[in-house]
């Protein structure tokens, strides 16, 4: 799978050598995105915690030693001794401790949640990178259409002025054309600001500024209907990452009830130890002592200890009740998350269907608007239409072109949002979209 993905990404990169395409931008974002790095660190920390939780189930071994000097007083005045525990090795092994086993199970599930969170952050990065990328292209298209509209209206304004100078049209026609031209200039300023904001959004995701991006190739652009909504909903039940996380949280809440109930259960440990002590007495009166000179002592011990809690002031009962209420809370959150996932899947599905229909409708609208503008221009030349009609037809044409462009980008982002909602979004989906990209366009645009 990894080899296939590497090949597909390499193929996508080779298709656009001189422009930053979607795959390239994503790979750069993946390398530097701080949210993804932070999520990876949290995942590694969660898996490292498993070893710490498992430690309570493994043997505990300790080695100790001590050494000291004693000076006698009163009856033992003048007697001195050196004594020490040459070594003591103690081993303890838990035989039965239900709390430790449950704690280990909970830690493993928490690590799984951290793993899913990392996957979720990866899918989020794919979605955010793509949306930011297409928003830049959308803003570029919008600005180019407004610029073309301004140039068209500017030509009409100049033509109307010339006609007014020779007395062919009234001054009101010039004023109407001027008003439409000024309005388009204001729209151009807003469109440039939206482009700059879109570029900054892409910079935030990837950490880089891009002066050139691969644009959508209209020849390779195509739409495809998604799978049946019932199939997508079934997939989301087992693959939506938010839903999987909430299910694990519910499982952890269930395990925490058992962990709290373990406060009523006994614990048993196997203990073993061996030690060797040395004592060396000396001094003025040492000869009179019954225990003089050097002596050694030691012992070996093996035993089983059992602890049965009888009453802890109601603390265990309180913990159990809290854990039960926590389980109820997460069960309700699971239901809420499930409803949210269903809503996201259905909404994304509807957005794709709507975008496909809108693309077809706007394609026809552009053709109709172009024909309408040509007919209106002809009517204006023979005096059956006014300049207002021409300006309205011009605005309608470029408005339809912008709407068509927006519908195409909405379709592309809706495809990703649907897979994101289902939980199946991968870098392979970017390869599919990247194949629809073509020539490079510059993001360094200024108003003329």
Secondary structure, 3 states (H helix, E strand, C coil): CHHHHHHHHHHHHHCCCCCECHHHHHHHHHHHCHHHHHHHHHHHHHHHHHHHHHHHHCCEEEEEEEEEEEECCHHHCCEEEEEEEEEEEEEEEEEECHHHHHHHHHHHHHHHHHHHHHHHHHHHHHHHHHHHHHHHHHHHHHHHHHHHHHHHHHHHHHHHHHHHHCCCCCHHHHHHHHHHHHHHHHHHHHHHHHHHHHHHHHHHHHCCCCCEEEEECCCCCCCCCCCCHHHHHHHHHHHCHHHHHHHHHHHHHHHHHHHHHHHHCCEEEEEEEEEEEEEEEEECCHHHCCCCEEEEEEEEEEEEEEECCCCCCCHHHHHHHHHHHHHHHHHHHHHHHHHHHHHHHHHHHHHHHHHHHHHHHHHHHHHHHHHHHHHHHHHHHHCCCCHHHHHHHHHHHHHHHHHHHHHHHHHHHHHHHHHHHHCCCCHHHHHHHHCCEEEEEECCCCCC
